[in-house]
Amino acid sequence: MKATHVIAYILLIIGGLNWGILGIAYFFGSSLNVVQWIFGSWPWLLNVVYILVGIAAVMSFGCHKKNCKMCTGSSSASAGGQQM
């Protein structure tokens, strides 16, 4: 389950950065889409990436608190007396 959590987290970062760059570029009259720039020659792969990012978001929304040591208040998260 940890591997799935990490993959979902990475996909969320990719999706979030892509949407952030796309939003910033929109203000400057551009349509810079990083995922399309990387996978643009394979439209089917572009759609697969978007679907995976969407699935990662749903999985993280439903399972994040259960899987994240920072959210559950585990003792290993505050090792060394430091609290976040």
C-alpha atoms as an extended CHARMM CRD file, in Angstrom:
* protein
*
        84  EXT
         1         1  MET       CA              0.0000000000        0.0000000000        0.0000000000  PROA      1               0.0000000000
         2         2  LYS       CA              2.9310000000        2.3490000000        0.6340000000  PROA      2               0.0000000000
         3         3  ALA       CA              4.0440000000        2.1100000000       -3.0030000000  PROA      3               0.0000000000
         4         4  THR       CA              0.5590000000        3.0480000000       -4.1780000000  PROA      4               0.0000000000
         5         5  HSD       CA              0.5290000000        6.0050000000       -1.7670000000  PROA      5               0.0000000000
         6         6  VAL       CA              3.9000000000        7.2370000000       -3.0580000000  PROA      6               0.0000000000
         7         7  ILE       CA              2.8750000000        6.8490000000       -6.7140000000  PROA      7               0.0000000000
         8         8  ALA       CA             -0.3810000000        8.7120000000       -6.0670000000  PROA      8               0.0000000000
         9         9  TYR       CA              1.5490000000       11.4870000000       -4.3050000000  PROA      9               0.0000000000
        10        10  ILE       CA              4.0010000000       11.8360000000       -7.2160000000  PROA      10              0.0000000000
        11        11  LEU       CA              1.1340000000       11.9390000000       -9.7250000000  PROA      11              0.0000000000
        12        12  LEU       CA             -0.5720000000       14.6280000000       -7.6490000000  PROA      12              0.0000000000
        13        13  ILE       CA              2.6080000000       16.7100000000       -7.7100000000  PROA      13              0.0000000000
        14        14  ILE       CA              2.8750000000       16.3040000000      -11.4910000000  PROA      14              0.0000000000
        15        15  GLY       CA             -0.7840000000       17.2280000000      -11.9620000000  PROA      15              0.0000000000
        16        16  GLY       CA             -0.5860000000       20.1520000000       -9.5670000000  PROA      16              0.0000000000
        17        17  LEU       CA              2.5190000000       21.5780000000      -11.2000000000  PROA      17              0.0000000000
        18        18  ASN       CA              0.9910000000       21.1420000000      -14.6430000000  PROA      18              0.0000000000
        19        19  TRP       CA             -2.1920000000       22.9810000000      -13.6400000000  PROA      19              0.0000000000
        20        20  GLY       CA             -0.1680000000       25.7190000000      -11.9190000000  PROA      20              0.0000000000
        21        21  ILE       CA              2.0510000000       26.2690000000      -14.9500000000  PROA      21              0.0000000000
        22        22  LEU       CA             -0.9840000000       26.1620000000      -17.2360000000  PROA      22              0.0000000000
        23        23  GLY       CA             -2.7760000000       28.7550000000      -15.0920000000  PROA      23              0.0000000000
        24        24  ILE       CA              0.2370000000       31.0920000000      -14.9570000000  PROA      24              0.0000000000
        25        25  ALA       CA              0.8690000000       30.7240000000      -18.6880000000  PROA      25              0.0000000000
        26        26  TYR       CA             -2.7770000000       31.5790000000      -19.3910000000  PROA      26              0.0000000000
        27        27  PHE       CA             -2.2670000000       35.0480000000      -17.8930000000  PROA      27              0.0000000000
        28        28  PHE       CA              0.5920000000       35.6530000000      -20.3320000000  PROA      28              0.0000000000
        29        29  GLY       CA             -1.4100000000       34.5180000000      -23.3520000000  PROA      29              0.0000000000
        30        30  SER       CA              0.2240000000       31.1170000000      -23.6530000000  PROA      30              0.0000000000
        31        31  SER       CA             -1.1070000000       27.5950000000      -23.3160000000  PROA      31              0.0000000000
        32        32  LEU       CA              1.9160000000       25.8130000000      -21.8990000000  PROA      32              0.0000000000
        33        33  ASN       CA              0.8350000000       22.3340000000      -20.8810000000  PROA      33              0.0000000000
        34        34  VAL       CA              3.8340000000       20.3750000000      -19.5850000000  PROA      34              0.0000000000
        35        35  VAL       CA              2.1580000000       16.9710000000      -19.8760000000  PROA      35              0.0000000000
        36        36  GLN       CA              1.1220000000       17.7330000000      -23.4560000000  PROA      36              0.0000000000
        37        37  TRP       CA              4.6210000000       19.0150000000      -24.1860000000  PROA      37              0.0000000000
        38        38  ILE       CA              6.1490000000       15.7270000000      -22.9800000000  PROA      38              0.0000000000
        39        39  PHE       CA              3.5600000000       13.2730000000      -24.3590000000  PROA      39              0.0000000000
        40        40  GLY       CA              1.9590000000       15.3830000000      -27.1090000000  PROA      40              0.0000000000
        41        41  SER       CA              2.9490000000       13.0590000000      -29.9470000000  PROA      41              0.0000000000
        42        42  TRP       CA              1.0150000000       10.2360000000      -28.2610000000  PROA      42              0.0000000000
        43        43  PRO       CA             -2.4890000000       11.5650000000      -27.5470000000  PROA      43              0.0000000000
        44        44  TRP       CA             -3.6010000000        8.2480000000      -26.0460000000  PROA      44              0.0000000000
        45        45  LEU       CA             -0.7020000000        8.3910000000      -23.5660000000  PROA      45              0.0000000000
        46        46  LEU       CA             -1.6090000000       11.9810000000      -22.7110000000  PROA      46              0.0000000000
        47        47  ASN       CA             -5.1210000000       10.8080000000      -21.8150000000  PROA      47              0.0000000000
        48        48  VAL       CA             -3.7250000000        7.9170000000      -19.7610000000  PROA      48              0.0000000000
        49        49  VAL       CA             -1.5700000000       10.3560000000      -17.7460000000  PROA      49              0.0000000000
        50        50  TYR       CA             -4.5890000000       12.5840000000      -17.0790000000  PROA      50              0.0000000000
        51        51  ILE       CA             -6.6550000000        9.5810000000      -15.9950000000  PROA      51              0.0000000000
        52        52  LEU       CA             -3.8680000000        8.3740000000      -13.6830000000  PROA      52              0.0000000000
        53        53  VAL       CA             -3.5580000000       11.8290000000      -12.1140000000  PROA      53              0.0000000000
        54        54  GLY       CA             -7.3280000000       11.8640000000      -11.5630000000  PROA      54              0.0000000000
        55        55  ILE       CA             -7.2680000000        8.3980000000       -9.9930000000  PROA      55              0.0000000000
        56        56  ALA       CA             -4.3520000000        9.4850000000       -7.7870000000  PROA      56              0.0000000000
        57        57  ALA       CA             -6.3530000000       12.4920000000       -6.5950000000  PROA      57              0.0000000000
        58        58  VAL       CA             -9.3760000000       10.3480000000       -5.7240000000  PROA      58              0.0000000000
        59        59  MET       CA             -7.1780000000        7.7700000000       -3.9630000000  PROA      59              0.0000000000
        60        60  SER       CA             -5.3300000000       10.4210000000       -1.9850000000  PROA      60              0.0000000000
        61        61  PHE       CA             -8.5650000000       12.1270000000       -1.0150000000  PROA      61              0.0000000000
        62        62  GLY       CA             -9.9840000000        8.8890000000        0.3030000000  PROA      62              0.0000000000
        63        63  CYS       CA             -6.8750000000        7.3220000000        1.8450000000  PROA      63              0.0000000000
        64        64  HSD       CA             -4.4550000000       10.1260000000        2.6990000000  PROA      64              0.0000000000
        65        65  LYS       CA             -5.1770000000       10.5310000000        6.3760000000  PROA      65              0.0000000000
        66        66  LYS       CA             -5.0930000000        6.7800000000        6.9630000000  PROA      66              0.0000000000
        67        67  ASN       CA             -1.7040000000        6.3490000000        5.2020000000  PROA      67              0.0000000000
        68        68  CYS       CA              0.1440000000        9.5400000000        6.1230000000  PROA      68              0.0000000000
        69        69  LYS       CA              2.2320000000        9.4410000000        9.3000000000  PROA      69              0.0000000000
        70        70  MET       CA              2.0940000000       13.2270000000        9.5490000000  PROA      70              0.0000000000
        71        71  CYS       CA             -1.7070000000       13.1790000000        9.5690000000  PROA      71              0.0000000000
        72        72  THR       CA             -2.1850000000       10.2740000000       11.9720000000  PROA      72              0.0000000000
        73        73  GLY       CA              0.0440000000       11.7700000000       14.6690000000  PROA      73              0.0000000000
        74        74  SER       CA              2.3710000000        8.7730000000       14.7040000000  PROA      74              0.0000000000
        75        75  SER       CA              5.2310000000        8.9680000000       17.1980000000  PROA      75              0.0000000000
        76        76  SER       CA              7.7900000000        8.6070000000       14.3840000000  PROA      76              0.0000000000
        77        77  ALA       CA              6.5200000000       11.8260000000       12.8400000000  PROA      77              0.0000000000
        78        78  SER       CA              7.6030000000       13.8170000000       15.8970000000  PROA      78              0.0000000000
        79        79  ALA       CA             10.9110000000       12.0550000000       16.5000000000  PROA      79              0.0000000000
        80        80  GLY       CA             13.5070000000       14.1600000000       18.2470000000  PROA      80              0.0000000000
        81        81  GLY       CA             10.9080000000       16.3000000000       19.9920000000  PROA      81              0.0000000000
        82        82  GLN       CA             10.1870000000       18.3530000000       16.8820000000  PROA      82              0.0000000000
        83        83  GLN       CA              6.5460000000       18.9680000000       16.1000000000  PROA      83              0.0000000000
        84        84  MET       CA              5.2910000000       20.0420000000       12.7010000000  PROA      84              0.0000000000
